[in-house]
Amino acid sequence: MMNPFDLKIRLNKKQRPFFMLSSFFKRICLWSAFIALLFYFGCADESVQMDPGYFQEVGDAAVYQRALDVENDINVLSIAIEPGFEDLETLAYFRFARGANIFSAYVTNGEGGESDLRGEFGNYRAATRRNEAKAALTVIGAEAHFLNFADIVAYRDRQSIEQVWRKAHLQEKLKALLAKTQPDMILLASNDKELSASMEQQVLIDALRSAAMDSTAQSDETAGQGGPAWRVERVYVRTNDPNGLSVAIGAQHPKWKKSYREIAAEAAQKYRSIAVQRKNWLANQSHTYMPAFEETPTPATRLDEGLPIAASPKLQGIEQGIKQLTQIALDGNQEQALKTLATWMDSVIYRLPEREKMTTRENRSLLMWKKGLDELRNSLLGVKVHYTISDTALTALQLTFLNISKVEGIREEGKTRLFFGGLANNGWVINEASHSNLPLVFDDPYRLVTPGDVEFNVPFATNGLKFENLGSEMLFFVMHSEQDPAYSFIHRSQVNIDFVPRFETEVLTPIVRMGSGTEILLKLQNHSRDGVVDTVKIDHEFANAEGQAFRLSNKEDSQLITFYPVWNSRLGNGKYQIPIMIHGDVVAQFTAIKFDARAETGKKVGLLTGIEASPLQAALTNLQMDAQKITLDKDFEQQLDSIDVFILDKRVMTLLPDLSNHKSTLDRFVERGGHLIVLAQDASVWNVDPLIPGIELEATSHHYGELPVSTDAGHPFLAQPNAIQPQDWHDWLFLRSHNVVSISDSETFEQPIKAQDSGAPLLVTQKVGAGRKTYVDLALSHQLQHVHAGAFRLFANIVSE
């Protein structure tokens, strides 16, 4: 696939693009700067300053939080298998009640999980979960880190996990994480199904133990040399043990008059795509912790007992002075607080040049005190910077404007400058200069040009998944200096930047089956400031689709294109890479798979789903079956009158709980000759009131994708209209099935597909009246989404029966 950055579009008689993309991509930034200048003054400014929420810059709440932060030299690191598993309540307590710096790391991005909102490919789920994690952590003032290991939904044994995660690689990543975050305490979140007993969790704990021991040894070796390694002893894992350690998450914040549990609940609302799942995962979990290692020291009664760790003897004077300072600040004596702060700031700055002679922990304390004192002084002085930035989605060699309209808290005397932290050294150009230290001027925008060589993190679902953080940070500092050091300050502002291609093409359906009605969805987006109009099409020996015009007049304009390809009928079964073109240049490509899969097209099928864009809907369309979306309204039974087969999508009982009120309607549908097909459901919901009596479910992580199966080859589900072959069970993605299925009466239920080792059924069916009820626990949705031929054939057989 050609990078859109290199795309060339040529003029023809029928098309007159606003610019030729090929020349635009080669254009020097000076001319773009002139265009951008016109754009900047012709459009309304949009501030990127977010609602400060619980982290105000000025006022009593700001002074309180920043005094707490500088007094408590605490770093807490949370590690979870995937976004959504972290204990937001406990993290909120540490951040708000103890002033700790919170870091939340995730081993995987959750690409193999489920979405409560829509059916989508795993990389899109991963991008959504990452963004939701960042949004949730922002509410509680925490920082997100992603280790980007593959999501293991189900596994055969411990060795299979270590092969995917590569034990040595996991240890190195964890060791780097410890060096970066320098935690005093590590909290391991629980796995969703089996808490700390899961093999995934045990692999993580063992890797973390090795990383921590290695870091501890190196930290001892480099003591007195400011070495990068970090010693951590307090490592705890979340447990349901009532005797475990906890913190007061139900206590009320003195300023916000909310409990830390309530604040965490607000953060959890950001996890929209797993809102229902997360509630179920955490429903029966406590907020208690037990030591993860034998070596972990156990506090007497509370998880936070003994924190912060006392400073070394050489820094104890500063530590005590800062405690006195914070009490003065909280008592409301601003003048005395500012003068005392200036004294201890001098002491910290005096020590900073000695960093080579200090331990890693001593260096961390000095840097945290320096940052904390800066922020506390800003709150005491009422410093607040009002700024706008014209763009935060930037291409290489693109101009953006930072405009500072006002800085509150500056007295008339003294000098004020603006410093762009490290931008010039990283290839940025500021006001056509190579330096980053400039006079502060109001309402005269600073011109910032991005480097010529940037790594794109957009599209998020492809480029973004390579990075351990979301986006890049652009820092700038307002530095005010007066003769009286009590009123001098440094204010730090952070702007989150996304680096984007000038012209983005993203195929939202990267894998499809060749067939009638197949849709190819293509997203086009213009990230440049020059408009573009042209035509995009599929024109290849494998497939063709009529060209479609697009017009993206402004920066960040986007358009969704839908193609309905005409396939080359002479192609044999197999996989084909098919390009999408603009004037002969490849801008994107998708994979089309051709295989045999027939269905009884005379059947009228109804589908009830709780998500948008269900993979079942696309599969039914591809199989040329007459599929109707059913809704749970007052005409529910009337809708069933016109169909032969009614499919209940995966997890529909959880997502549409009102379905349980219609059990009698479903029974009547079956008794008169209908076929009710229920795909895998959440065990916790199903077992309360199963739609098919006599079936019980137990969630499992051990039905991995290649789990061997035994089948009744003569059963209609495996014989017609498609003969299911052994190869149809190969290469299943993520997992084979979701639950262990138990049945009350083996004589009542047919069991054509079972797990070979345990004999547990993966599909059960029974005749009821003139119809049939079938429960399918197989992970069909994942396979249909990724166009697995065997799963298509099996699904066609089940629906055709």
Phi, psi and omega in degrees: 000126180286139176295129179303340179297333182261009185294138175238130176238126184259149178286146167224182188292331184270344185236135177230085179298155176298332176203163174270118186302323182299317180286328179297318183292342179260355188291140177287150190292343185297317180291321177299326180298321180294316178298317181297324179298317178296319179299318184296314183278348180268352184237155176290139177291144177238116182284139176263002178291118183279159172306120185295343178058236183277355185244077179288156176268327182228162179103176184298318181296323180292316179298318180299309184293319183286330173294318177297318182297313185287331180286328185253103180275080186228133170241129177240128179248123172259137176234125179234155178297320181206163179302136180106340180274346186293154181270086184296328182296311180293322178294322178297320178299310182298322182288313188271324184270331184246358178065027182280152168279129186247129174238131180239117183249151182230128181292316180237172178260003177075024184293339181269001183275201182246158172246139176277357187250316186202156173279128182204162179293155188303323182292330177286323174299317181299315180297320179296314182296321178297314181294323178293321178299315180298319180295319180295317182290330178298323180300320182260012175070037180247168184241136183261141174225139183236124181274341170066035170278159181295141179284123180255101183281321179216153186212154179281311182200181182299320182300323180293327176292314182294333177290321180286316183275345182053098188311312182296321180294318178297317179298318180294320179295318179293321178298317177296323178296319178296318180295327183282319185265339177047062186280148169275335182214142175242130177246120179267122179285163182274151168289152186291332188255317191236018180050216188287354181279351183292150180294323176305313182295322180293320176298317179297315181298316181294320178294321179293321179299316179295317180296318181293319179294320179296316179295321179297316179299315180292324179297320177295321181293326186261007178304135182087358180238005180065036184296159185280339184290164187223134180267125177224132182242332185271099180233119185234150179241140181292141186213166174263009180293118181296343179270005180289172181273147181211179175230170188276072181291342178273354179291158184261136176292132186294335181263318186270350178055037175227151176284160178293332174296319180292320178296319179296324179297325176294320178296319183296337179296341179289340178276066184292323186287345179228028185301314181289315180299314183298322178297319179290319181302316190264002187302318185252016181262139175270177178249043178252156184225148175233155179303137179277332180238156176297330184283348184293124177291136183260116175299159187293309187228332186236153179294327184265010180294138180087004177248141001285157176290135184299144179291160177294159182308322184290344181246003184295329178298315178295319181301314180293322179296321179293323177297319177295319180300312184296325178293321177297317180296318181289335177285350175091009179272088189294312184299313181294322180297318181295318181290320178295320179299316181300323179296312183284334173295319177300321180295320179294313181296325178298325182280335187303321179296347181268015187301327181296338182263003187249162176284167178300318181295319178297319177297318179299317181299315181299315182292320179293321177296318180301311180295316181295319178294321176303313184290322178295318179298318178301319179292320179296323180277348183075033182282128177212128182259124177259119183214161172226155176226137188290325182211144173238356171256106193236143175265178173293142179052047177242147183264135170228157184243128173254120180244123176256116185267332183194148171233114177281150174095002179267129173278164184295326182280164177094178181238146181229132179230167179240130181236127177264105189299107171073002184295315183298321179292339180261015173097000177283153173243130185240117182051045179057023180239168182256005180247164188247359185254111188229156173297147177276122176231145182263142175055032172228091193305138174278133184264117183243123179249129183289161178296162178281341182237102180233153175263121182287134171251010175237138002295144184297327185281352178236286182297321186294334184285355178277343190259151179274349176230164179266114178072186180242161179252130170251118183255140169220149187235129169268118185245116181246129184236129176232166177296322175274110184297342180296335184251007172275147182205163171233121179250125182259129175238144182234129176244128178275126184245137169252132176264126192230153171290156181296324180226117188256131172236126183224119177277118182275350176236074188290341179228125179223163172261135174299129180170168180294135177084001180295132179256139170246119181257126182235128175258129175245138178214136180260116178258000177270173179265001177262135179288158177216139175224133180192197182230137178241143184205169171250116183219091188211161180296336181274329185199156177222148173211138183302139180298145179235132181283147174223152178221116179238090192283329188235164175300134180074006170295142178222161180211139177257123181253136176243122177254145171239088188294150168258120188269151174288111185292344182275355181290140175275175178298143180151186179255139182227132173270122186239125183276155170249134195238150164230107180053047175083354177262133179282121179251344179192171174206161178221164179256127175247131183246131178247129177203165180273128175201112183250152179223159176283094188288350178283346179289139173261122190246138173244145181230126172248120182226153178259004182233160173278154175053050180296136176300334179294321180298315179295321180294318179297319177298317181294329178277003177061038177261144181284094186253132181240134177281127180260143179238152179272077177234191185293342179261021185305309182294324179295325177296325181287341181298332187263007184237158179258326184233129180241119182255126172261117187293165179305134174063019184293330179295328178283316186280333177235074186298339178294347179303327182297340178282355185245023182298320181295325177295318178296320179297317179295322177301316181289316184298330180272004173121002180280158177251114178265120180245120180248118175278172190310134180241162176290127184302318184297331179272315182301313188294338178292319182204077186297141178289333177241105181301146179095000178244130176234146185241148172223119182301143181217153173249012188251001176268071185291168189303323182261019178307122181297142180237153169246141187227153171267094188301335182275352181292142181306326180296338182248000186240332187212147355284000179241131176279114182282124184255162179306324182292342179291347180261002181273152170062036173286140186271135173073302184199161178274315179207171189262329188225163164271121184262129175242141179239147184280334185216106181292342179282331183282324186255135168279142183231072186289343181226125181226160169288129187295321185284315185263342184077004179292133181291142175255345176211131176230148181213150179213147174276134179225116183060229178271358185241204186210144172243133182227130173248125183244108179269352179303147182280062184292323185299316177301318184288319179294321178302319183262016171056062174271122187300314181298319179295321176300315183294317179295316179300318179299319179296315182298314182290331183281341185294000000 
